[in-house]
Amino acid sequence: MLKEYCQQKVVLINAALKKFVFAQNHIPAAIYEAMSYSLFAGGKRLRPILLMAAADAVGSRGDKFINMACGLEMIHTYSLIHDDLPAMDNDDYRRGKLTNHKVFGEAMAILAGDGLLTLAFEVMLNQPDVKEKNLLLTIHEIAVSAGARGMVGGQALDLMSEGRTIDVETLRRMHEAKTGALFGAALRCGGLLGGATDEQLAALTVYAQKFGLAFQITDDILDVTGQQSVMGKPVGSDEKNHKATYVSLYSLSQAKSMAEDTVKEACEALNVFDRKADILRSLALQLLERSC
């Protein structure tokens, strides 16, 4: 069920992304190629899928909100392009391909990220069949989650923490912002767009927090146990960059136990929902089986 759901959504999302990017007339070929290179490099489209699944869970049709979903994927992709830059994480591979700056140069990679970020808001503002008030509310939430109070701020904390000894609370705050904020935006906005009740929105918020934490813990685990051929990027980069992780601050076995407990808590947060939230439950459980 989950595999089929995700495959259907990925096809839908990819088709819409191509439409939105191909519609960008009169832009230099170089920036178009750099934007497209990373956007269509084979991502799992997890954030847009979460948005749609949250809308489905509250009784709406998630695929109606394709513009909002694609905007989230553009923001996520821009963040990856910038994260890989030499001034940031200095990675050579992403999703099994050379990183954007390795192909197009640092300057064009920065501009490709900028182009995707700004295009995201253009696309989201053109989301049809949503009341203006709700549209502005959700886009504001996404902007906050992607900005200095969210993802960008988390990346800043990450950079400042390299080579330093940090405590668990700092690590938690860093990843809540860097990784968790955009997950939270996807799930809360899916709920808001789908007409969630206050109780449902509160449950989705807790689920998002737990999902983001479990995702990060399993990411840290994979950086130790994963295979580059499967992950599409080098393993051991956290150690190379002297970054604190849940594995380094605890241990591999403790991190695995924490991931299991956190996934369980994510699923428990969905107890207010019926079977319509089964996709969200399955997405959380799948984190424990991640290989990439």
VEXDREN-2710 file (C-alpha; in Angstrom, 1 decimal):
% VEXDREN-2710
k/r/px/py/pz
1/MET/0.0/0.0/0.0
2/LEU/2.7/2.5/1.0
3/LYS/4.9/1.6/-2.0
4/GLU/2.1/2.1/-4.5
5/TYR/1.0/5.3/-2.8
6/CYS/4.5/6.8/-2.9
7/GLN/5.1/5.7/-6.5
8/GLN/1.8/7.3/-7.7
9/LYS/2.6/10.5/-5.9
10/VAL/6.2/10.6/-7.2
11/VAL/4.9/10.4/-10.8
12/LEU/2.4/13.2/-10.1
13/ILE/5.0/15.4/-8.4
14/ASN/7.7/14.9/-11.1
15/ALA/5.2/15.7/-13.8
16/ALA/4.1/18.9/-12.1
17/LEU/7.7/19.9/-11.3
18/LYS/8.6/19.6/-15.0
19/LYS/5.7/21.7/-16.0
20/PHE/6.6/24.4/-13.5
21/VAL/10.3/24.5/-14.5
22/PHE/9.7/24.2/-18.2
23/ALA/7.3/27.2/-17.9
24/GLN/10.2/29.5/-16.9
25/ASN/10.6/31.4/-20.2
26/HIS/13.4/33.8/-21.0
27/ILE/15.9/32.6/-18.4
28/PRO/19.5/31.8/-19.2
29/ALA/20.1/28.2/-20.3
30/ALA/22.9/27.8/-17.7
31/ILE/20.7/28.5/-14.7
32/TYR/17.8/26.4/-16.2
33/GLU/20.2/23.5/-16.6
34/ALA/21.6/23.8/-13.1
35/MET/18.2/24.1/-11.5
36/SER/16.9/21.1/-13.4
37/TYR/20.0/19.0/-12.7
38/SER/19.4/18.9/-8.9
39/LEU/15.6/19.0/-9.0
40/PHE/15.4/15.9/-11.2
41/ALA/18.3/14.0/-9.7
42/GLY/16.1/11.2/-8.2
43/GLY/14.8/12.5/-4.9
44/LYS/12.3/10.5/-2.9
45/ARG/9.9/13.5/-2.7
46/LEU/9.3/12.8/0.9
47/ARG/8.2/16.3/2.0
48/PRO/5.6/16.7/-0.7
49/ILE/4.3/13.2/0.0
50/LEU/4.0/14.0/3.7
51/LEU/1.9/17.1/2.8
52/MET/-0.4/15.1/0.6
53/ALA/-0.7/12.3/3.2
54/ALA/-1.6/14.8/5.9
55/ALA/-4.3/16.2/3.8
56/ASP/-5.6/12.7/3.0
57/ALA/-5.5/11.9/6.8
58/VAL/-7.9/14.7/7.6
59/GLY/-10.3/13.6/4.9
60/SER/-9.3/15.8/1.9
61/ARG/-7.6/14.9/-1.3
62/GLY/-3.9/15.5/-1.0
63/ASP/-3.1/15.6/-4.7
64/LYS/-5.2/18.7/-5.0
65/PHE/-2.4/20.7/-3.4
66/ILE/0.2/19.8/-5.9
67/ASN/1.5/23.4/-6.1
68/MET/2.2/23.6/-2.4
69/ALA/3.8/20.1/-2.5
70/CYS/6.1/21.0/-5.4
71/GLY/7.1/24.3/-3.7
72/LEU/8.3/22.3/-0.7
73/GLU/10.4/20.1/-2.9
74/MET/12.0/23.1/-4.6
75/ILE/12.9/24.6/-1.2
76/HIS/14.3/21.2/-0.1
77/THR/16.4/20.9/-3.3
78/TYR/17.7/24.4/-3.0
79/SER/18.8/23.6/0.6
80/LEU/20.7/20.5/-0.6
81/ILE/22.5/22.4/-3.3
82/HIS/23.7/25.0/-0.8
83/ASP/24.5/22.4/1.9
84/ASP/26.8/20.6/-0.5
85/LEU/28.9/23.8/-1.3
86/PRO/32.6/23.9/-0.2
87/ALA/31.8/26.6/2.3
88/MET/29.2/24.4/3.9
89/ASP/29.4/20.6/4.0
90/ASN/31.8/20.4/0.9
91/ASP/30.3/17.2/-0.5
92/ASP/31.1/15.8/-4.0
93/TYR/28.1/13.5/-4.4
94/ARG/24.4/13.7/-3.9
95/ARG/21.9/11.0/-4.8
96/GLY/24.7/9.1/-6.7
97/LYS/25.6/12.1/-8.9
98/LEU/28.1/14.8/-8.7
99/THR/26.9/17.7/-6.6
100/ASN/25.6/20.8/-8.4
101/HIS/28.8/22.9/-7.9
102/LYS/31.0/20.1/-9.2
103/VAL/29.1/20.2/-12.5
104/PHE/28.2/23.9/-12.9
105/GLY/30.6/25.7/-10.6
106/GLU/30.1/27.3/-7.2
107/ALA/28.6/30.5/-8.5
108/MET/26.0/28.8/-10.7
109/ALA/25.1/26.4/-8.0
110/ILE/24.4/29.2/-5.6
111/LEU/22.2/30.9/-8.2
112/ALA/20.4/27.5/-9.0
113/GLY/19.5/27.3/-5.3
114/ASP/18.3/30.9/-5.3
115/GLY/16.3/30.3/-8.4
116/LEU/14.5/27.2/-6.9
117/LEU/13.8/29.0/-3.6
118/THR/12.1/32.0/-5.3
119/LEU/10.3/29.8/-7.8
120/ALA/8.9/27.8/-4.9
121/PHE/6.9/30.8/-3.7
122/GLU/5.8/31.7/-7.1
123/VAL/4.4/28.2/-7.6
124/MET/2.8/28.0/-4.2
125/LEU/1.1/31.4/-4.6
126/ASN/-0.6/30.0/-7.7
127/GLN/-2.2/27.0/-5.8
128/PRO/-5.8/26.9/-7.0
129/ASP/-9.0/26.1/-5.0
130/VAL/-7.7/27.4/-1.7
131/LYS/-9.1/30.4/0.1
132/GLU/-6.8/33.3/0.1
133/LYS/-6.6/33.4/4.0
134/ASN/-5.6/29.7/4.1
135/LEU/-3.1/30.1/1.3
136/LEU/-1.3/33.0/3.0
137/LEU/-1.4/31.2/6.3
138/THR/0.3/28.1/4.9
139/ILE/2.9/30.0/2.8
140/HIS/3.8/32.1/5.9
141/GLU/4.3/28.8/7.8
142/ILE/6.5/27.4/5.1
143/ALA/8.5/30.7/4.9
144/VAL/9.2/30.7/8.7
145/SER/10.1/27.0/8.7
146/ALA/12.6/27.4/5.8
147/GLY/14.1/30.6/7.1
148/ALA/16.4/31.7/9.9
149/ARG/13.9/30.5/12.6
150/GLY/13.9/27.1/10.9
151/MET/16.0/25.3/8.4
152/VAL/18.5/28.1/7.7
153/GLY/19.0/28.8/11.4
154/GLY/19.6/25.0/12.0
155/GLN/22.2/25.0/9.3
156/ALA/23.9/27.9/10.9
157/LEU/24.0/26.1/14.3
158/ASP/25.4/23.0/12.5
159/LEU/28.2/25.0/11.0
160/MET/29.0/26.7/14.3
161/SER/29.0/23.3/16.0
162/GLU/31.7/21.7/13.8
163/GLY/34.7/20.7/15.7
164/ARG/33.1/21.7/19.0
165/THR/31.7/19.6/21.9
166/ILE/28.0/20.2/22.1
167/ASP/25.4/18.7/24.4
168/VAL/22.3/16.8/23.5
169/GLU/20.0/19.7/23.9
170/THR/22.0/21.8/21.4
171/LEU/22.0/18.8/19.0
172/ARG/18.2/18.5/19.4
173/ARG/17.6/22.2/18.8
174/MET/19.9/22.2/15.8
175/HIS/18.1/19.3/14.1
176/GLU/14.6/20.4/15.0
177/ALA/15.4/23.5/12.9
178/LYS/17.6/22.1/10.2
179/THR/15.7/18.9/9.5
180/GLY/12.5/19.0/11.4
181/ALA/11.1/22.4/10.5
182/LEU/10.4/21.6/6.9
183/PHE/8.8/18.3/7.9
184/GLY/6.6/20.2/10.3
185/ALA/5.6/22.7/7.6
186/ALA/4.7/19.8/5.2
187/LEU/2.5/18.0/7.7
188/ARG/0.9/21.1/9.3
189/CYS/0.2/22.7/5.9
190/GLY/-1.2/19.5/4.5
191/GLY/-3.6/19.4/7.5
192/LEU/-4.5/23.1/7.3
193/LEU/-5.1/22.9/3.5
194/GLY/-7.2/19.8/4.1
195/GLY/-9.4/21.4/6.8
196/ALA/-7.9/19.8/9.9
197/THR/-9.7/20.3/13.2
198/ASP/-7.6/21.8/16.1
199/GLU/-7.2/18.3/17.6
200/GLN/-6.0/16.9/14.3
201/LEU/-3.6/19.7/13.7
202/ALA/-2.2/19.3/17.2
203/ALA/-1.7/15.6/16.5
204/LEU/0.0/16.3/13.2
205/THR/2.3/18.7/14.9
206/VAL/3.5/16.1/17.5
207/TYR/3.8/13.5/14.7
208/ALA/6.0/15.9/12.7
209/GLN/8.3/16.5/15.7
210/LYS/8.7/12.8/16.3
211/PHE/9.1/12.0/12.6
212/GLY/11.8/14.7/12.2
213/LEU/13.7/13.4/15.2
214/ALA/13.5/9.8/14.0
215/PHE/14.6/10.8/10.5
216/GLN/17.7/12.5/11.9
217/ILE/18.6/9.7/14.2
218/THR/18.4/7.2/11.4
219/ASP/20.3/9.6/9.1
220/ASP/23.1/9.6/11.7
221/ILE/23.0/5.8/11.9
222/LEU/23.3/5.5/8.1
223/ASP/26.3/7.8/8.1
224/VAL/28.0/5.1/10.1
225/THR/26.4/1.9/8.8
226/GLY/25.3/2.8/5.3
227/GLN/26.8/2.0/1.9
228/GLN/27.8/4.8/-0.5
229/SER/26.6/2.8/-3.5
230/VAL/23.1/2.7/-2.0
231/MET/23.0/6.1/-0.3
232/GLY/24.3/7.9/-3.3
233/LYS/26.7/10.0/-1.2
234/PRO/29.8/9.4/0.9
235/VAL/29.4/7.8/4.3
236/GLY/31.4/8.9/7.3
237/SER/31.0/12.6/6.4
238/ASP/29.8/13.5/9.9
239/GLU/33.0/12.2/11.4
240/LYS/35.1/13.8/8.7
241/ASN/33.5/17.2/9.4
242/HIS/33.8/16.6/13.2
243/LYS/30.0/16.9/13.7
244/ALA/28.2/15.7/16.8
245/THR/25.5/13.2/16.1
246/TYR/23.2/10.9/18.0
247/VAL/25.6/8.1/17.4
248/SER/28.7/10.0/18.6
249/LEU/26.9/11.5/21.7
250/TYR/25.3/8.2/22.7
251/SER/26.3/5.0/20.8
252/LEU/25.1/3.1/17.8
253/SER/23.0/0.7/19.8
254/GLN/21.5/3.5/21.9
255/ALA/20.8/5.5/18.7
256/LYS/18.9/2.6/17.2
257/SER/16.9/2.2/20.4
258/MET/16.1/5.9/20.4
259/ALA/14.9/5.7/16.8
260/GLU/12.6/2.8/17.6
261/ASP/11.1/4.6/20.6
262/THR/10.6/7.9/18.6
263/VAL/8.9/6.1/15.7
264/LYS/6.5/4.5/18.2
265/GLU/5.7/7.9/19.7
266/ALA/5.1/9.3/16.2
267/CYS/2.6/6.5/15.5
268/GLU/0.9/7.0/18.9
269/ALA/0.4/10.7/18.0
270/LEU/-1.9/9.6/15.2
271/ASN/-4.3/7.8/17.5
272/VAL/-6.9/10.6/17.0
273/PHE/-7.1/9.6/13.3
274/ASP/-8.8/6.6/11.6
275/ARG/-7.4/4.4/8.8
276/LYS/-7.0/7.5/6.5
277/ALA/-3.7/8.2/8.4
278/ASP/-2.3/4.7/7.7
279/ILE/0.1/6.2/5.1
280/LEU/1.6/8.5/7.7
281/ARG/1.9/5.6/10.1
282/SER/3.7/3.5/7.5
283/LEU/6.0/6.4/6.5
284/ALA/7.2/6.6/10.2
285/LEU/7.7/2.8/10.5
286/GLN/9.6/2.8/7.2
287/LEU/12.3/5.1/8.8
288/LEU/13.5/2.1/10.8
289/GLU/14.2/0.2/7.5
290/ARG/16.0/3.1/5.7
291/SER/19.0/2.3/3.5
292/CYS/19.3/5.7/2.0
END
